[in-house]
């Protein structure tokens, strides 16, 4: 008896009266404009779930996932703003040090 290794998710298409296993683990359904496939969540448990895809292969996010993505984007923007503020503060301090050095050398800042 042969033992065949199976994929974690197998979705078959009915083609000309016979079921065929497409390449890959996702199934594109042109009638609905949706794909269905397996996704590993980026949480601490690394859970595998079924998720919907669009034609480009991008995930349709749940409401919770959309909220998480918005929080992540907001955190990134906050970090960018902090980095830019630090850059400006550092540049301002360098200018002040240079001006002080010039004044100590008797050079007026006109």
C-alpha positions as CSV (number, residue, x, y, z in Angstrom):
1,X,0.0,0.0,0.0
2,X,1.4,3.4,-1.0
3,X,1.3,6.2,1.5
4,X,0.8,9.6,-0.1
5,X,1.8,12.7,1.8
6,X,-1.1,15.1,1.8
7,X,-1.1,18.9,2.0
8,X,-2.5,20.6,5.2
9,X,-5.2,22.0,3.0
10,X,-6.4,20.5,-0.2
11,X,-9.2,22.2,-2.2
12,X,-10.2,20.5,-5.5
13,X,-11.7,22.1,-8.6
14,X,-14.3,20.4,-10.7
15,X,-12.9,20.5,-14.2
16,X,-14.7,18.8,-17.1
17,X,-16.4,16.4,-14.7
18,X,-13.2,15.4,-12.8
19,X,-11.8,16.8,-9.6
20,X,-8.3,18.3,-9.9
21,X,-6.0,19.5,-7.2
22,X,-4.6,22.9,-8.3
23,X,-1.0,23.9,-7.6
24,X,-0.6,25.7,-4.3
25,X,-2.9,25.7,-1.3
26,X,-5.3,28.5,-2.2
27,X,-8.3,28.3,-4.4
28,X,-9.3,31.2,-6.7
29,X,-13.1,31.4,-7.3
30,X,-13.6,33.6,-10.3
31,X,-17.4,33.5,-9.9
32,X,-17.2,35.3,-6.6
33,X,-13.9,37.3,-7.2
34,X,-12.5,35.6,-4.0
35,X,-9.7,33.3,-3.1
36,X,-9.6,31.0,-0.1
37,X,-6.3,29.9,1.4
38,X,-4.3,29.1,4.5
39,X,-2.6,31.8,6.5
40,X,-0.2,31.6,9.5
41,X,-1.2,34.4,11.9
42,X,1.6,36.6,13.3
43,X,0.5,36.2,16.8
44,X,2.3,34.4,19.7
45,X,0.7,31.1,18.8
46,X,1.4,31.2,15.1
47,X,-2.0,29.8,14.4
48,X,-3.0,28.6,10.9
49,X,-6.4,29.9,9.7
50,X,-8.4,30.1,6.5
51,X,-8.6,33.5,5.0
52,X,-10.1,35.3,2.0
53,X,-7.9,36.8,-0.7
54,X,-8.5,39.2,-3.5
55,X,-7.4,38.6,-7.1
56,X,-3.9,40.2,-6.4
57,X,-3.4,37.7,-3.5
58,X,-3.9,40.4,-0.8
59,X,-5.7,39.3,2.3
60,X,-9.1,40.6,3.3
61,X,-8.7,41.6,6.9
62,X,-11.2,41.0,9.7
63,X,-12.3,44.0,11.7
64,X,-9.9,43.1,14.4
65,X,-7.0,42.7,12.0
66,X,-7.9,46.1,10.4
67,X,-7.8,47.7,13.9
68,X,-4.4,46.1,14.6
69,X,-3.1,47.3,11.2
70,X,-4.3,50.9,12.0
71,X,-2.6,50.7,15.4
72,X,0.6,49.5,13.8
73,X,0.6,52.3,11.2
74,X,-0.1,54.9,13.9
75,X,2.8,53.5,16.0
76,X,5.1,53.7,12.9
77,X,4.0,57.3,12.2
78,X,4.7,58.2,15.9
79,X,8.1,56.6,15.7
80,X,8.9,58.5,12.5
81,X,7.8,61.8,14.1
82,X,10.0,61.1,17.2
83,X,13.0,60.3,15.0
84,X,12.5,63.5,12.9
85,X,12.1,65.6,16.1
86,X,15.4,64.0,17.5
87,X,17.1,64.8,14.2
88,X,15.9,68.4,14.3
89,X,16.9,68.8,17.9
90,X,20.4,67.4,17.2
91,X,20.9,69.7,14.3
92,X,19.7,72.7,16.4
93,X,22.2,71.8,19.1
94,X,25.0,71.5,16.5
95,X,24.1,75.0,15.2
96,X,24.1,76.4,18.7
97,X,27.6,74.9,19.4
98,X,29.0,76.2,16.2
99,X,27.6,79.7,16.9
100,X,29.1,79.6,20.4
101,X,32.5,78.5,18.9
102,X,32.4,81.4,16.4
103,X,31.5,83.9,19.1
104,X,34.4,82.6,21.3
105,X,36.7,83.2,18.3
106,X,35.4,86.8,18.0
107,X,33.4,86.1,14.9
108,X,30.0,87.9,14.8
109,X,27.0,85.8,13.6
110,X,25.6,88.5,11.3
